[in-house]
Amino acid sequence: MIALLLPALRAEEKSPFAIDPPKVAKSMFTPDLGMLDSEREEYSTNLATYAANQFAASKGGGGSADNARRFLGLALHLSPRNKKALVVGFQLSKGIVPAATDGNYTPQAFSRLLLTRGQLLEKQGGEENKKLARYFIQLAAELDPRNEDAVYASEVHRLDQGDVDWSAVTGTAETKPDAKPQPAPTRGD
């Protein structure tokens, strides 16, 4: 009898790293974005693969959930029905660590690719292209902090335009890692 109840009890257990993946019903990017559909699909797959591999490597620790939300959110905005992004998002929502898979690029190569594509989007102009360029360039700097060109471009953007707002991508308010929680007010204050 107990053996029959055990699977039901396990199903109710909440994984310590289950995340609520971004839900994207409609992309923030229109067909006016300076990328072909096939290119959007490829970037989406690579972003989702990186999110899964990074989350698997850290086993859900060290801010990997926030990073996964940003990478998956951007992947889903580029291609809302991307298979890899939807599968990884589902697995993470269930507390399942995605299996690490071979990606098309090393983090260093992907960083260079994102930087180059971000710079091309900036040159193309237009609000959507510039928005995606900022996301790509910041991710490039974070993927490979030794990529001086990516770090420089990201920092210049930050100085000129402020921090990138990921809330539109992730669907949640962003918290700064160095922000300290405010203490709850006490009676008599």
C-alpha positions in Angstrom: 0.0 0.0 0.0 2.8 2.4 0.9 4.6 1.6 -2.3 1.5 2.7 -4.2 1.4 6.1 -2.5 5.2 6.8 -2.8 5.1 7.9 -6.4 2.2 10.3 -5.7 4.1 11.9 -2.8 7.2 12.3 -5.0 5.1 14.0 -7.7 4.0 16.6 -5.1 7.6 17.4 -4.0 8.8 20.7 -5.3 12.3 20.7 -6.7 14.6 23.2 -5.1 15.5 24.6 -8.5 12.3 24.5 -10.5 11.9 27.8 -12.3 8.9 29.4 -14.0 10.2 29.7 -17.5 9.2 32.8 -19.6 5.9 32.5 -21.3 5.9 34.0 -24.8 2.6 33.9 -26.6 3.7 36.7 -29.1 7.2 37.7 -29.8 8.4 41.2 -29.0 10.0 41.2 -32.4 8.0 41.6 -35.6 8.9 40.5 -39.1 10.6 43.9 -39.5 13.5 42.6 -37.3 16.7 42.5 -39.4 17.0 38.7 -39.2 15.6 35.9 -41.5 13.3 33.4 -39.9 15.8 30.6 -40.3 18.4 32.8 -38.6 16.1 33.6 -35.7 15.4 29.8 -35.4 19.1 29.0 -35.3 19.9 31.7 -32.7 16.9 30.5 -30.6 18.2 26.9 -30.6 21.7 28.0 -29.7 20.5 30.2 -26.8 18.3 27.4 -25.4 21.1 24.9 -25.7 23.5 27.2 -23.9 20.8 27.8 -21.1 20.3 24.0 -20.7 24.1 23.2 -20.6 24.9 26.1 -18.2 22.0 25.0 -15.9 23.1 21.4 -16.1 26.7 22.2 -15.3 25.8 24.2 -12.2 23.0 21.9 -11.2 20.7 24.9 -10.8 23.0 26.8 -8.5 24.8 30.1 -8.6 22.3 32.3 -10.5 21.9 29.8 -13.3 18.1 30.0 -13.0 18.1 33.7 -13.7 20.5 33.2 -16.6 18.3 30.4 -18.0 15.3 32.6 -17.9 17.1 35.3 -19.8 18.5 33.0 -22.5 15.2 31.1 -22.8 13.2 34.3 -22.9 15.2 35.7 -25.7 15.2 32.4 -27.5 11.4 32.3 -27.3 11.0 35.9 -28.5 13.2 35.1 -31.5 11.2 32.0 -32.3 8.2 31.3 -30.0 7.8 27.7 -31.2 11.4 26.7 -31.1 11.6 23.1 -30.1 14.7 23.2 -27.9 13.5 26.3 -26.1 10.1 24.9 -25.3 11.5 21.5 -24.2 14.2 23.1 -21.9 11.6 25.5 -20.5 9.2 22.6 -19.7 12.0 20.5 -18.1 13.1 23.4 -15.9 9.5 24.2 -14.9 9.2 20.6 -13.6 12.5 20.7 -11.7 14.3 18.5 -14.2 17.9 19.3 -15.0 18.2 19.2 -18.8 20.7 16.8 -20.2 23.8 18.5 -21.4 24.2 18.3 -25.2 26.8 19.3 -27.6 26.2 22.9 -28.7 27.2 24.3 -32.1 29.6 26.7 -30.4 31.9 27.1 -27.4 31.0 29.9 -25.1 33.9 31.9 -26.6 32.8 31.4 -30.2 29.1 32.0 -29.3 30.2 35.2 -27.6 32.0 36.4 -30.7 29.0 35.4 -32.9 26.5 37.3 -30.7 28.8 40.4 -30.6 29.2 40.4 -34.4 25.5 39.9 -35.0 24.6 42.6 -32.4 26.9 45.1 -34.1 25.3 44.3 -37.5 21.9 44.8 -36.0 23.0 48.2 -34.6 24.2 49.2 -38.1 20.9 48.2 -39.7 19.1 50.6 -37.4 15.5 50.6 -36.2 14.1 50.2 -32.7 13.8 46.4 -32.8 17.3 45.8 -34.2 18.8 48.1 -31.6 16.9 46.4 -28.8 18.1 42.9 -29.9 21.6 44.3 -30.4 21.8 45.4 -26.8 20.6 41.9 -25.6 23.1 40.1 -27.8 26.0 42.3 -26.9 25.4 42.0 -23.1 25.1 38.2 -23.4 28.3 38.2 -25.4 30.1 40.0 -22.6 28.6 37.6 -20.0 29.4 34.5 -22.0 33.1 35.4 -22.3 34.2 38.1 -20.0 37.7 37.8 -21.6 36.2 39.0 -24.9 37.4 42.6 -24.5 35.5 43.8 -27.5 32.2 42.4 -26.2 32.8 43.7 -22.7 33.7 47.2 -24.0 30.6 47.4 -26.2 28.4 46.2 -23.4 29.9 48.7 -20.9 29.6 51.6 -23.4 25.9 50.7 -23.9 25.5 50.6 -20.1 27.1 53.9 -19.6 25.2 55.6 -22.4 21.8 54.0 -22.0 21.7 52.4 -18.5 21.4 48.7 -17.6 19.6 46.4 -20.0 16.0 45.8 -18.9 15.4 42.0 -19.1 11.9 42.1 -17.7 10.3 42.3 -21.1 12.2 39.2 -22.1 11.8 37.2 -18.9 8.3 38.4 -17.9 9.5 39.2 -14.3 11.0 42.2 -12.6 14.8 42.0 -12.5 16.7 42.0 -9.3 20.2 43.3 -9.0 22.6 40.7 -7.5 24.1 43.4 -5.3 20.7 44.7 -4.1 20.1 43.9 -0.5 16.6 43.0 0.6 14.9 45.7 2.7 14.1 44.7 6.3 10.4 44.4 7.1 9.1 47.3 9.1 8.7 46.7 12.8 5.9 47.9 15.0 6.6 51.4 16.3 8.6 52.5 13.3 
